[in-house]
Structure formats: structure tokens, C-alpha cells
């Protein structure tokens, strides 16, 4: 989606022009307000797409459905459509939304990988696994750089992997540093709930600053999900069901390592260290540069030209709000200008 940032300007001899950055701020705030009004959150028991699992969202949290979540991840945060292909929804803290800084969100996905055997759960040396993953970074980062992605460094466990054999729930957290990332490192907190045909995944990505907040609420998150009748881990039938190639250790190490080292989970939802990528980020950068380069020329712009610009930009801004409102009305992601036929592929 392309956001036109040039706001309506009204100038005359007695009223000075608004500062360009002030215009940008007003239009961005207008867009954010439009999106917030359009989004529809849910609570309580929610049947996830596909029919294999549910989430019971308690007080203190809220759920954003599949289509709205995909719109947030792709159109709002600037991630590729392929990165949101398996997304079923997003779980936000009650007082948070896609624009909230200093918070987190759990992205809900389902991976139809088959029945994951947990025989190795008690035999894994996670300290040794950490060392091996760090040793593999050199080759992994070569592939990442070639693919146009920043390098990554697995700093260490933010939460050492733990598997609840009774509940069939695995969770862990990694501290990651991307390239020359400034400020707090990235936190990648993963929860996996094992089922008969695959794994329900809840992934939180934020900064290490939010680790205490995530830890304070992780028990509630762990208890939200469950499989529907016939799809639980205990329903496995060895005669007809597929067995996954991944074990508990493989889930933690990350199957994406086999895909040219593209840490899909981390890349999908990382946006400048949890700060969202503003709509049309590259366009914004170019726009701001143009604004400052034009400041010296503004005195030479006559009122007639400004009136023409005002009429065009007012129409563009008014069209933006209905696009966001349509997201709530039909739960369909607002299309990007000039590209309404979005396709998704595997990462």
C-alpha cells in the first residue's frame, strides 16, 4: 500500500506554511488512527483456520484474525507475502496493537509437518547445540548476504529450551543480533504445541528489553492453545499418519537452516527491532529527503500551485481511510497500489 504523505496545504499572505515534517507527522497520525479504528479484535474461544486447533484468548489479551494479521505483516510492516503464508492470526496484549512500541505480539501459525516424535527430548544437550549453531553461523551468513539479508549472530539462550512431555509443549527463546543492529538485541521467543498431524506455532519477536514482559505472561500464552477432537498428539495412528522428519531437537535448531540459512521466523517479523516499518518505508525516506531539499524553494511556490496540490492530496488521503476500513468490513487486506493480485510463495 502506498501512503501519500503530502498533506493539504492552505496558504495565503497572512498564514505561514506548515513545516514539512509537521505535515508528514499529521498525515501519518491520520493513517494510524484510520487503521486502529478499522481493526476488529476478538477474545474468548476462537476456532483457527483449518479446523485443527483453537485458541482461548483470556482477559488481558486480544486476537486479530488471519486476513487482518496477514495485512499487518505484509502491507503494514513491509514483510514479503511468503513470510505470512502460514499465519492463522496474532495475539496481542490487551493494551497493545500493531503500532505499539515496547511491546510484543505472538504470531500464530500451523505447520503441517506430521507427527513429531519426542523420544530425544530428555537427551538433548542444549549448551552443545548452542555452540554448534554458533559455529554454523559463518556458512549461514554467507548465504544470507548473498540473498540480500543482514548477517545474524546467535548470542545465546534468552530462555533455555524446555519440553513439557505431559502437555506436549516445547518453548525456548533466543537472543539474536542482526548485522549492525543498534540498541537492544532481538528476542525470538518460540512456543510449539505438538499435534497429531503437525505443530501449532506461537512466535513472539521483540527486543531483549521486552523479555521480562514476555516471561511474565508466557504461562498464559502456553495455556491458550489446544487441538480439536481427533487432532491431538494422543490421537496419532501409526498405521495411517505421517511421521515428521523433525524431532524435538530439530524444532529448536530450526529447520530453516536447511534452506540456505534464511532464518524465516526472525526475518518475517523483525522490523527495526520491533518498531514497525511505516507504510512505504522507502517512499518515506525519499519523500523526507525531497522535503528538506525543497524547503529553500517553498518561498517561490505560488498559491495557485499549492491549491492544485491540496486538491490532489486531499483526495488521496480520503481514499486511504476507506481502504483501511475495508479491512474490518470484509477482512480482506487492502491491496497495494498498482498490485491488487498478491501471490504467496514458500520462504
LINLIN-V483900 format. One record per backbone hydrogen bond with DSSP energy under -0.5 kcal/mol. CO is the residue of the C=O (numbers start at 1). NH is the residue of the N-H. If there is no record, write none. Layout:
BEGIN
co:CO nh:NH
co:CO nh:NH
END
This chain:
BEGIN
co:1 nh:3
co:2 nh:4
co:3 nh:5
co:5 nh:7
co:9 nh:11
co:12 nh:15
co:14 nh:16
co:15 nh:12
co:19 nh:23
co:20 nh:24
co:21 nh:25
co:22 nh:26
co:23 nh:27
co:24 nh:28
co:25 nh:29
co:26 nh:30
co:27 nh:31
co:28 nh:32
co:29 nh:33
co:30 nh:34
co:31 nh:35
co:32 nh:36
co:33 nh:37
co:34 nh:38
co:35 nh:39
co:39 nh:41
co:40 nh:65
co:42 nh:63
co:44 nh:57
co:46 nh:48
co:46 nh:55
co:48 nh:51
co:52 nh:228
co:53 nh:48
co:54 nh:226
co:55 nh:46
co:55 nh:57
co:56 nh:58
co:57 nh:44
co:58 nh:61
co:60 nh:94
co:62 nh:92
co:63 nh:42
co:64 nh:90
co:65 nh:69
co:66 nh:70
co:67 nh:71
co:68 nh:72
co:69 nh:73
co:70 nh:74
co:71 nh:75
co:71 nh:76
co:72 nh:77
co:73 nh:79
co:74 nh:78
co:80 nh:83
co:81 nh:84
co:82 nh:85
co:84 nh:87
co:86 nh:110
co:89 nh:108
co:90 nh:64
co:90 nh:92
co:91 nh:106
co:92 nh:62
co:93 nh:96
co:97 nh:100
co:104 nh:93
co:105 nh:107
co:105 nh:205
co:106 nh:91
co:106 nh:108
co:107 nh:203
co:108 nh:88
co:108 nh:89
co:109 nh:201
co:110 nh:112
co:111 nh:113
co:111 nh:199
co:114 nh:116
co:115 nh:117
co:115 nh:244
co:117 nh:248
co:118 nh:121
co:120 nh:123
co:120 nh:124
co:121 nh:124
co:124 nh:126
co:125 nh:129
co:126 nh:130
co:127 nh:131
co:128 nh:132
co:129 nh:133
co:130 nh:134
co:131 nh:135
co:132 nh:136
co:134 nh:137
co:135 nh:138
co:136 nh:140
co:137 nh:141
co:138 nh:142
co:139 nh:143
co:140 nh:144
co:141 nh:145
co:142 nh:146
co:143 nh:147
co:144 nh:149
co:145 nh:148
co:151 nh:179
co:153 nh:155
co:153 nh:177
co:156 nh:175
co:159 nh:173
co:162 nh:164
co:162 nh:171
co:163 nh:165
co:164 nh:168
co:164 nh:169
co:168 nh:194
co:169 nh:164
co:170 nh:192
co:171 nh:162
co:172 nh:190
co:173 nh:158
co:173 nh:159
co:174 nh:176
co:174 nh:188
co:175 nh:155
co:175 nh:156
co:176 nh:178
co:176 nh:186
co:177 nh:153
co:177 nh:179
co:178 nh:181
co:185 nh:208
co:186 nh:176
co:186 nh:188
co:187 nh:189
co:187 nh:206
co:188 nh:174
co:188 nh:190
co:189 nh:204
co:190 nh:172
co:191 nh:202
co:192 nh:170
co:192 nh:194
co:193 nh:200
co:194 nh:233
co:197 nh:114
co:198 nh:195
co:199 nh:111
co:199 nh:201
co:200 nh:193
co:201 nh:109
co:202 nh:191
co:203 nh:107
co:203 nh:205
co:204 nh:189
co:206 nh:187
co:207 nh:210
co:208 nh:211
co:210 nh:214
co:211 nh:215
co:212 nh:216
co:213 nh:217
co:214 nh:217
co:214 nh:218
co:217 nh:220
co:217 nh:221
co:218 nh:222
co:219 nh:223
co:221 nh:224
co:221 nh:225
co:224 nh:56
co:226 nh:54
co:228 nh:231
co:231 nh:196
co:232 nh:235
co:233 nh:236
co:236 nh:238
co:237 nh:240
co:237 nh:241
co:242 nh:115
co:247 nh:251
co:248 nh:252
co:249 nh:253
co:250 nh:254
co:254 nh:257
co:255 nh:258
co:256 nh:259
co:256 nh:261
co:256 nh:262
co:257 nh:261
co:258 nh:260
co:259 nh:262
co:261 nh:263
co:262 nh:264
co:263 nh:267
co:264 nh:268
co:265 nh:269
co:266 nh:270
co:269 nh:271
co:272 nh:275
co:276 nh:278
co:278 nh:281
co:280 nh:284
co:281 nh:285
co:282 nh:286
co:283 nh:287
co:284 nh:288
co:285 nh:289
co:286 nh:290
co:287 nh:291
co:288 nh:292
co:289 nh:293
co:290 nh:294
co:291 nh:295
co:294 nh:297
co:294 nh:298
co:295 nh:298
co:297 nh:300
co:298 nh:301
co:302 nh:306
co:303 nh:307
co:304 nh:308
co:305 nh:309
co:306 nh:310
co:307 nh:311
co:308 nh:312
co:309 nh:313
co:310 nh:314
co:311 nh:315
co:312 nh:316
co:313 nh:317
co:314 nh:318
co:315 nh:319
co:316 nh:320
co:317 nh:321
co:318 nh:322
co:319 nh:323
co:320 nh:324
co:321 nh:325
co:322 nh:326
co:323 nh:327
co:324 nh:327
co:324 nh:328
co:325 nh:328
co:325 nh:329
co:326 nh:330
co:326 nh:332
co:327 nh:331
co:336 nh:339
co:339 nh:336
co:340 nh:342
END
